[in-house]
Structure formats: C-alpha cells, structure tokens
Amino acid sequence: MKRLMMVLAMVALLSLPGLCLAADNAAPNNGKVNILNNANFDIYSVAVSPTNANQWETQQLSQRVLANGDTVDLMAAQTPNAKAWDLQVTDKNGNSITWVGLPLNKAGQITLLPDGAYLVNGKIPENADNDDAEGAAN
C-alpha cells in the first residue's frame, strides 16, 4: 500500500511541470472573449480575423441574432501569434461594420460601440484608434 501511494505521489509530481506549461500557453478565458453588443443594432453574423490577414474566419453565433445589449462568447484566438484582430458584423439588411485592432487575446470582454469604437474590459483602450470603422450598419 505504501509503495502504491509513493508511486502515485511521484506520478503527480512529474505531471506538474507539463500542466504548468500548458496553463502558461493558454489564451485568457480558455480562448474565449465575451462580446457585448452596444452598437445600437442587432447583429446577424460575425466574422473575425487577425488584423494582418487577407480573409475572414467566420464565427458562428450561439444564438440566431445577437440583439443590441446582449452578449456572446467567441473564440479569442485561432491564430495564437496575432496581436490584434478585426471583427466584422452584419445587420438584418446585410449592412456591415468593422472594428479594427481588437485585442481579443488579452481581453475578458469587448464592448462594441457604434461607428467602430469599442471598450476593452469596460475601458477605452489606451492606444486604440477608434475611428477606423469601415462601413456603417443601421
């Protein structure tokens, strides 16, 4: 019995460094970021990509529509080396708006505001240029 306990203790001790490394490499919130829609319109689709990418990586909403004032969890990083992401949404009529340079890998919550402005964890980002919106949604 003592041998079994000793073996189990050794296995547990040898496993700890691997678990710590995995935790250090993981994105905040298990790779998810909470998106709060305060853009003054309902969102019908969402696309996300690293800022320097040439095409969008489509995200599926967990519900059919993300109503103004509602939240949804999205995957923060499908490209772990990217430092910023762009997020494009469309409204009921197919109009789109893009938020540029969002720090999805470092934020717990991104609040989408009208005209491409946003908040990170409830605060205006220090180095964000919130005037980079493309398009307009109604």
Contacts in CASP RR format, 6 or more apart in sequence:
PFRMAT RR
TARGET T0000
AUTHOR 0000-0000-0000
METHOD contacts of the structure
MODEL  1
MKRLMMVLAMVALLSLPGLCLAADNAAPNNGKVNILNNANFDIYSVAVSP
TNANQWETQQLSQRVLANGDTVDLMAAQTPNAKAWDLQVTDKNGNSITWV
GLPLNKAGQITLLPDGAYLVNGKIPENADNDDAEGAAN
27 76 0 8 1.000
27 77 0 8 1.000
27 80 0 8 1.000
27 105 0 8 1.000
28 76 0 8 1.000
28 105 0 8 1.000
28 106 0 8 1.000
28 107 0 8 1.000
28 108 0 8 1.000
29 76 0 8 1.000
29 108 0 8 1.000
31 75 0 8 1.000
31 76 0 8 1.000
31 77 0 8 1.000
31 105 0 8 1.000
32 73 0 8 1.000
32 74 0 8 1.000
32 75 0 8 1.000
32 76 0 8 1.000
33 73 0 8 1.000
33 74 0 8 1.000
33 75 0 8 1.000
33 76 0 8 1.000
33 104 0 8 1.000
33 105 0 8 1.000
33 107 0 8 1.000
33 108 0 8 1.000
33 109 0 8 1.000
33 110 0 8 1.000
34 71 0 8 1.000
34 72 0 8 1.000
34 73 0 8 1.000
34 108 0 8 1.000
34 109 0 8 1.000
34 110 0 8 1.000
35 46 0 8 1.000
35 66 0 8 1.000
35 71 0 8 1.000
35 72 0 8 1.000
35 73 0 8 1.000
35 74 0 8 1.000
35 87 0 8 1.000
35 109 0 8 1.000
35 110 0 8 1.000
35 112 0 8 1.000
36 69 0 8 1.000
36 70 0 8 1.000
36 71 0 8 1.000
36 109 0 8 1.000
36 110 0 8 1.000
36 111 0 8 1.000
36 112 0 8 1.000
37 43 0 8 1.000
37 66 0 8 1.000
37 67 0 8 1.000
37 68 0 8 1.000
37 69 0 8 1.000
37 70 0 8 1.000
37 71 0 8 1.000
37 72 0 8 1.000
37 112 0 8 1.000
38 68 0 8 1.000
38 69 0 8 1.000
38 111 0 8 1.000
38 112 0 8 1.000
38 113 0 8 1.000
38 114 0 8 1.000
39 68 0 8 1.000
39 89 0 8 1.000
39 97 0 8 1.000
39 112 0 8 1.000
39 113 0 8 1.000
39 114 0 8 1.000
39 116 0 8 1.000
39 137 0 8 1.000
40 68 0 8 1.000
40 114 0 8 1.000
41 68 0 8 1.000
41 91 0 8 1.000
41 92 0 8 1.000
41 137 0 8 1.000
41 138 0 8 1.000
42 65 0 8 1.000
42 66 0 8 1.000
42 67 0 8 1.000
42 68 0 8 1.000
42 91 0 8 1.000
42 92 0 8 1.000
43 61 0 8 1.000
43 65 0 8 1.000
43 66 0 8 1.000
43 89 0 8 1.000
43 90 0 8 1.000
43 91 0 8 1.000
44 64 0 8 1.000
44 65 0 8 1.000
44 66 0 8 1.000
44 89 0 8 1.000
44 90 0 8 1.000
44 91 0 8 1.000
44 92 0 8 1.000
44 94 0 8 1.000
45 58 0 8 1.000
45 61 0 8 1.000
45 89 0 8 1.000
45 90 0 8 1.000
46 58 0 8 1.000
46 59 0 8 1.000
46 61 0 8 1.000
46 66 0 8 1.000
46 72 0 8 1.000
46 74 0 8 1.000
46 87 0 8 1.000
46 88 0 8 1.000
46 89 0 8 1.000
47 56 0 8 1.000
47 57 0 8 1.000
47 58 0 8 1.000
47 59 0 8 1.000
47 87 0 8 1.000
47 88 0 8 1.000
47 89 0 8 1.000
48 56 0 8 1.000
48 57 0 8 1.000
48 59 0 8 1.000
48 74 0 8 1.000
48 75 0 8 1.000
48 78 0 8 1.000
48 85 0 8 1.000
48 86 0 8 1.000
48 87 0 8 1.000
48 88 0 8 1.000
48 104 0 8 1.000
49 55 0 8 1.000
49 56 0 8 1.000
49 57 0 8 1.000
49 85 0 8 1.000
49 86 0 8 1.000
50 79 0 8 1.000
50 82 0 8 1.000
50 84 0 8 1.000
50 85 0 8 1.000
50 86 0 8 1.000
51 82 0 8 1.000
51 83 0 8 1.000
51 84 0 8 1.000
51 85 0 8 1.000
51 86 0 8 1.000
51 100 0 8 1.000
51 101 0 8 1.000
52 82 0 8 1.000
53 79 0 8 1.000
53 82 0 8 1.000
53 86 0 8 1.000
56 88 0 8 1.000
57 78 0 8 1.000
59 74 0 8 1.000
59 75 0 8 1.000
61 72 0 8 1.000
62 72 0 8 1.000
62 73 0 8 1.000
63 70 0 8 1.000
63 72 0 8 1.000
66 72 0 8 1.000
66 89 0 8 1.000
71 109 0 8 1.000
74 104 0 8 1.000
76 104 0 8 1.000
76 105 0 8 1.000
76 107 0 8 1.000
77 85 0 8 1.000
77 104 0 8 1.000
77 105 0 8 1.000
80 105 0 8 1.000
82 105 0 8 1.000
83 103 0 8 1.000
83 105 0 8 1.000
84 100 0 8 1.000
84 101 0 8 1.000
84 102 0 8 1.000
84 103 0 8 1.000
84 104 0 8 1.000
85 101 0 8 1.000
85 102 0 8 1.000
85 103 0 8 1.000
85 104 0 8 1.000
85 105 0 8 1.000
86 98 0 8 1.000
86 99 0 8 1.000
86 100 0 8 1.000
86 101 0 8 1.000
86 102 0 8 1.000
87 98 0 8 1.000
87 99 0 8 1.000
87 102 0 8 1.000
87 104 0 8 1.000
87 110 0 8 1.000
87 112 0 8 1.000
88 96 0 8 1.000
88 97 0 8 1.000
88 98 0 8 1.000
88 99 0 8 1.000
88 134 0 8 1.000
89 96 0 8 1.000
89 97 0 8 1.000
89 112 0 8 1.000
89 137 0 8 1.000
90 96 0 8 1.000
90 137 0 8 1.000
91 137 0 8 1.000
91 138 0 8 1.000
93 138 0 8 1.000
95 135 0 8 1.000
95 136 0 8 1.000
95 137 0 8 1.000
95 138 0 8 1.000
96 134 0 8 1.000
96 135 0 8 1.000
96 137 0 8 1.000
97 115 0 8 1.000
97 116 0 8 1.000
97 133 0 8 1.000
97 134 0 8 1.000
97 135 0 8 1.000
97 136 0 8 1.000
97 137 0 8 1.000
98 116 0 8 1.000
98 132 0 8 1.000
98 133 0 8 1.000
98 134 0 8 1.000
98 135 0 8 1.000
99 110 0 8 1.000
99 112 0 8 1.000
99 116 0 8 1.000
99 118 0 8 1.000
99 133 0 8 1.000
100 116 0 8 1.000
100 129 0 8 1.000
100 132 0 8 1.000
100 133 0 8 1.000
100 134 0 8 1.000
101 128 0 8 1.000
101 132 0 8 1.000
102 110 0 8 1.000
102 118 0 8 1.000
102 120 0 8 1.000
103 120 0 8 1.000
103 125 0 8 1.000
104 110 0 8 1.000
106 120 0 8 1.000
107 120 0 8 1.000
107 121 0 8 1.000
108 121 0 8 1.000
109 120 0 8 1.000
109 121 0 8 1.000
109 122 0 8 1.000
110 118 0 8 1.000
110 119 0 8 1.000
110 120 0 8 1.000
111 118 0 8 1.000
111 119 0 8 1.000
111 120 0 8 1.000
111 122 0 8 1.000
112 118 0 8 1.000
113 119 0 8 1.000
113 130 0 8 1.000
115 133 0 8 1.000
115 136 0 8 1.000
116 130 0 8 1.000
116 131 0 8 1.000
116 132 0 8 1.000
116 133 0 8 1.000
117 130 0 8 1.000
117 131 0 8 1.000
117 133 0 8 1.000
118 125 0 8 1.000
118 128 0 8 1.000
118 130 0 8 1.000
119 125 0 8 1.000
120 128 0 8 1.000
124 130 0 8 1.000
END
